[in-house]
Amino acid sequence: MKNCIILLAVVLISFTASAQENVSIGPMAGVSIANFRGDVSNTNWKPGLTVGGFYNYSSKTGFGFSGQLLFTQLGAQTDNKTNEINLNYIQLPLFATFFFGKFGDRVRPKIFLGPNLNFLISEKDKAGNDIGGTADNRVYNPFDLGVTFGAGINYRLVEKIWLNFDARYGAGLLDVTKNSATNVKNHNWGINLGLSFPLGTYDKNSGRLRTR
């Protein structure tokens, strides 16, 4: 996980250094509606929390990039909705983004697509009991790789401060369990809201952000 965080930091620094047209950071929060797919039965969609922060870069051409660091609750309801499998992850989504409209418009619709790296930090049932097994016999894999796509709107509240809204779907690509006889994968829908602030000094004449 440490190496992935370092890699994300290098990518963000590279974007900041090479293209300062519109760079912002901020907090975000939302809801995750998750379930399992694959070799499972009698599971249902389960609501959970998403909270974290993000980095946005957008160019005058409409293309951009977003890196996020999130805590997200995945899993599923089980046993006719009487119990739950709560898989809590630290997620690192990396999105290629396209913004519609013109650079500087008050409303900027967007679409995005990219991979997300998921690091499992806890496994609980509905009562809060640990269901992850022992250190030598884990039930769930500690890492999941997924792909996420979605759409949203960035709305300028006041100069330099934007409200970020998006709806997304994420599909896990790896088996979340260590049981070789089955293949169970995550998938979830998410709705998120964020607030972005400029990273640097905003130049109204050129529409660029300056760090110096």
N, C-alpha and C positions, 0 to 999 in steps of 0.2 A: 504493500500500500504506500509506503514511504516513497518508493521509486516512481509510482504513478503520480503522486502529488508533486514531486520534483519536476516530472515531465510536463504536467499541466502548467506549473509555474513558468517553465521555460517557454512554452507556447504562448502564454499570455504576455510575457515580457517581450517576446519577438513581435507580436502584433502591436503592442504599445510603442515599441521603438520604431517600427517601420511605417506605421500608418495611423496617424493621430486624427483622423477625420471625425470620428464620433466614438469615443470610448467612455464607458460608464460601468459602475458597479453598484450593487445594492442587495438588500435582503428579499427573500421571497418565501411564500407559504402557500399551502393548498391542501387538497384532498386527493388521496389515491384510492381507487376502487380496484381491488386485486382479486385474482383467482389463479388456480393452476390449470394447465392444459397438458394433454398427453395421457399417460397411463393412470388416470385417476377417475373416480366416480363419486357421486354424492358430495360434491363440493359446491359452494356457492360464493358469489362475490362478497368481498369483505371491505368495508371502508377503513381507511388509515390516514395517517398524517404525512405530509411532506413539508419540510422546513429547511432553509439553508440560505445560500447566497449565490450570486452570479456575476459574471463579467460579460459585457456586450461590446462588440465592435461592429460598426457599420460604415460602409463607404458611400460615396456619392453615386456609385453605379447601382446601388441596391443590394449588393452582396455583403455578407457579414459573417461573424463568428460569435458563438456564445459558449463559454465554459461555466459549469455549475458545480457546486459542492453541496450535496443534499443529504439529509436524513430522511429515508422513505420506508414506510411500513408496507410490506407485501405479505403474501400468504393467501389464506382462504378460510371461509367458514366450512365446518365439517359436521358430520353426525346430525344431519337435518337441522343445521343452524344452531345446534346446542353447544358447539365447541368451536374453537378457532386454532389455526396454525398461524402464528404471527412471526414472520421472518423480517427482521429489521436490518436494513442495509445503509451503509454509507455509499452514495452514488456519485460518480463523476461523469456526467453527460458532456459530450463535446459535439456541438451542433454547427453545421453549415446552414446559414440563414439567408433568405432572400426577402428584402423589404419592398413592398409595393409603394407606389406614389413617388413623390419627389423628396430629395434630401432637404430637411427643414420643415416639411409639412407637419401640421399639428397631429394628424392621425396617420400612423404607418402600419398597415396590415402586413403580416409576415407569415412565411412558412418555413419549417426547419426539419432537418433530418440528420441523424448521426448516431454513433455508438454510445453506449453508457457502460461504465465499469462499476460493478456492484460488489461491495465487500460486506459480508455477513458479520454482524456484531452481536446478535442475540436471537434466540429461538424460544418463543413462549407459547403456552396455550392460553385459553380465555381467562383462566384464573391466575395467570402470571407465573405458572410453574415452568421451569426449564425443561425443554423437550429436545435438546440438542445432543444428548448422549454424553459419553465420557470423553476425556481428552484423547484416549486411545481408540475410541469407537464412536466417531462422530456420525450423526444421522444425516446432516445436511452439508453440502459442499460450501467451503468458505468464500468462494468466488463465483460470480455469475457475469457473463457477458451478454449484453442485449443490444437491441437497436430500437430507436425511438423516433417517431415523426409526429408532427402536429402543426397547428396554425394558431395565430393570435393577433393581437393588436397592441401597439405601443401608442400611448396617448400622452401628449405633453400637457402636464397640469399647469406649470408655470415655466418660465425660462430655465432651462438646464435640468429640470426634474420631470421624469416620465413615469407614468403608470404602465406597467407591463402585464398583459393578460395573455394566457395561452391555455389551450386544450391539447392534450397529447395522448398517444397510445404507445406503450412500450411492450416489446416481446422479448422474453429471454431466449437465448440461443443454446444454453447449456442445461444439463440435468441438475436440478437443485439438490437431489438426494444422492447418497452414496450407495444406494441399492442398485446393483447392476442388472437386476431382473426387470426394472421399470425405467421409464423415461418421463420425468415430470419437469415441466418448465413453468416459469413465472410468466404472467402477462397482466397488464393493468392499464386502466384509463386514469388520466390525471387532469385536474383543473387547478391552475396556479395563478397567483397574483403577486406582483413584485413592484418595488419602487426603486428607480435607478437615479443615480447622482453622477455628475461628470467626474472623470478621473483627470484632473488638471484644470487649467484655466480656459474658459470658453471664449473664443474670438468671434464676435457677432458678425464682423465684416466678411470673414472668410468661411465661417461655418466650421471651423476646425478647433480641436482641443489642443492646448499646448501645455506640456509638463514643465516648461521653464519660462 
